[in-house]
Amino acid sequence: MDLKLKGKSVLITGSTSGIGYAIAKALLKEGSVVYINGRSEDKVAKAVARLEEEVPNAEVKTFVFDFLKTKEIQIQLKQLPEIDILINNVGVYTSKSFFETSALDWQTQFQVNVMSGVELSKHLMPGMLKRNWGRILFISSECAYLVPPDMISYSATKAALHAAARGLSQLTKSSAVTVNTVVPGSTLTEGAQEFLANKAKTENKLIDEVEQSFFEGERSNSLLQRFARVEEVASTVAYLCSPLSSATNGSVVKVDGGSSGGIL
Ligand SMILES: NC(=O)c1ccc[n+]([C@@H]2O[C@H](COP(=O)([O-])OP(=O)(O)OC[C@H]3O[C@@H](n4cnc5c(N)ncnc54)[C@H](OP(=O)(O)O)[C@@H]3O)[C@@H](O)[C@H]2O)c1
């Protein structure tokens, strides 16, 4: 299917690895011009080189910026050209008891997970509205629904994204701009692969056994009962970026393998 994304300019935050990288690859294959973001020149350059190798004729650009550098953000935003599609993907988490989670842990996660998308949307959305076309996507998490006891602060940042996205969608009335939220579940990123491998080593088990016990124990509601591949998340995101998804606005689209349950 032609997603009609050829030539669209896309910024994906946190796209040197994981889900962000897979989204970049999917959109480059559709002929979009993609800005890759990460904190260091080196990692961004490596991701760009990999993408150029994996996708023939890919037009990949860079936006090196650490969203924790709050004082520099306004200067950095001015360097950005017009962007048609903004994917607020960057996300960090702590896995700690609520009582051990410091104010700095909360602030860091809110800054990276929420404020990056707020600042970028504030800067880029007026242009989208003026040109009467655009897409803004917020990448949430199943944790917004599950709120694991060791990830209360992370889950709160993800829940905040749902309100921000819904609020921004209300500013798009009668335009061809849409703002939606995508909810991945447990996804087999490089980080998840490392987690599984380390646990398998410590517990002297096979990786498949560790995965199975994770889904039987911590994600028993999952209908998928396995980690999603990054490409499975990226294909949904690519569709929501497309002009073909024009009637989906202010929505929450789950790619969580059914883990969050319920009917909403
Ligand atoms: N993986 C999952 O199972 C899962 C499940 C549900 C939701 N999610 C959500 O999906 C999104 C992507 O997750 P992921 O697991 O694919 O991530 P990941 O593999 O850990 O990738 C993190 C990316 O974020 C960048 N990054 C980290 N801190 C940054 C900062 N301060 N400023 C700029 N860039 C920064 C990293 O770039 P550098 O290291 O190059 O700087 C890297 O590109 C996140 O919002 C996450 O919460 C993930």
The ligand as a MOL file (V3000), in Angstrom:
LIG
                    3D

  0  0  0     0  0            999 V3000
M  V30 BEGIN CTAB
M  V30 COUNTS 48 52 0 0 0
M  V30 BEGIN ATOM
M  V30 1 N 10.5640 -0.7990 24.5830 0
M  V30 2 C 9.3880 -1.0360 25.1000 0
M  V30 3 O 9.0670 -2.1820 25.4910 0
M  V30 4 C 8.3700 0.0750 25.2060 0
M  V30 5 C 7.0840 -0.2430 25.6520 0
M  V30 6 C 6.1410 0.7460 25.7160 0
M  V30 7 C 6.4720 2.0460 25.3890 0
M  V30 8 N 7.7310 2.3480 24.9910 0 CHG=1
M  V30 9 C 8.0170 3.7480 24.6570 0
M  V30 10 O 8.4810 3.8010 23.3230 0
M  V30 11 C 9.4250 4.8590 23.1850 0
M  V30 12 C 10.7250 4.3000 22.6050 0
M  V30 13 O 11.2260 3.3510 23.5140 0
M  V30 14 P 12.4530 2.3890 23.1630 0
M  V30 15 O 12.4260 1.2960 24.1630 0
M  V30 16 O 12.4500 2.0970 21.7150 0 CHG=-1
M  V30 17 O 13.6750 3.3590 23.4940 0
M  V30 18 P 15.2540 3.0450 23.4670 0
M  V30 19 O 15.5710 1.8770 22.6060 0
M  V30 20 O 15.7030 3.0320 24.8890 0
M  V30 21 O 15.7850 4.3290 22.7190 0
M  V30 22 C 15.9170 5.4970 23.4010 0
M  V30 23 C 16.1940 6.5950 22.4010 0
M  V30 24 O 16.0210 7.8060 23.0720 0
M  V30 25 C 17.1900 8.5880 22.9460 0
M  V30 26 N 17.3040 9.4060 24.1430 0
M  V30 27 C 17.3430 8.9840 25.4330 0
M  V30 28 N 17.4010 10.0650 26.2600 0
M  V30 29 C 17.3960 11.1730 25.4680 0
M  V30 30 C 17.4250 12.5620 25.7150 0
M  V30 31 N 17.5130 13.0440 26.9500 0
M  V30 32 N 17.3810 13.4130 24.6560 0
M  V30 33 C 17.3240 12.9360 23.3840 0
M  V30 34 N 17.2890 11.6160 23.0900 0
M  V30 35 C 17.3260 10.7500 24.1160 0
M  V30 36 C 18.3150 7.6020 22.7190 0
M  V30 37 O 19.3190 8.2300 21.9900 0
M  V30 38 P 20.8990 8.2190 22.3740 0
M  V30 39 O 21.1380 7.1080 23.3390 0
M  V30 40 O 21.5430 8.0200 21.0450 0
M  V30 41 O 21.1370 9.5760 22.9370 0
M  V30 42 C 17.5940 6.5660 21.8490 0
M  V30 43 O 17.5440 7.0070 20.5100 0
M  V30 44 C 9.5950 5.4640 24.5750 0
M  V30 45 O 8.7740 6.5820 24.7060 0
M  V30 46 C 9.1320 4.3630 25.4920 0
M  V30 47 O 8.6420 4.8730 26.7000 0
M  V30 48 C 8.6990 1.3720 24.8930 0
M  V30 END ATOM
M  V30 BEGIN BOND
M  V30 1 1 1 2
M  V30 2 2 2 3
M  V30 3 1 2 4
M  V30 4 1 4 5
M  V30 5 2 4 48
M  V30 6 2 5 6
M  V30 7 1 6 7
M  V30 8 2 7 8
M  V30 9 1 8 9
M  V30 10 1 8 48
M  V30 11 1 9 10
M  V30 12 1 9 46
M  V30 13 1 10 11
M  V30 14 1 11 12
M  V30 15 1 11 44
M  V30 16 1 12 13
M  V30 17 1 13 14
M  V30 18 2 14 15
M  V30 19 1 14 16
M  V30 20 1 14 17
M  V30 21 1 17 18
M  V30 22 2 18 19
M  V30 23 1 18 20
M  V30 24 1 18 21
M  V30 25 1 21 22
M  V30 26 1 22 23
M  V30 27 1 23 24
M  V30 28 1 23 42
M  V30 29 1 24 25
M  V30 30 1 25 26
M  V30 31 1 25 36
M  V30 32 1 26 27
M  V30 33 1 26 35
M  V30 34 2 27 28
M  V30 35 1 28 29
M  V30 36 1 29 30
M  V30 37 2 29 35
M  V30 38 1 30 31
M  V30 39 2 30 32
M  V30 40 1 32 33
M  V30 41 2 33 34
M  V30 42 1 34 35
M  V30 43 1 36 37
M  V30 44 1 36 42
M  V30 45 1 37 38
M  V30 46 2 38 39
M  V30 47 1 38 40
M  V30 48 1 38 41
M  V30 49 1 42 43
M  V30 50 1 44 45
M  V30 51 1 44 46
M  V30 52 1 46 47
M  V30 END BOND
M  V30 END CTAB
M  END
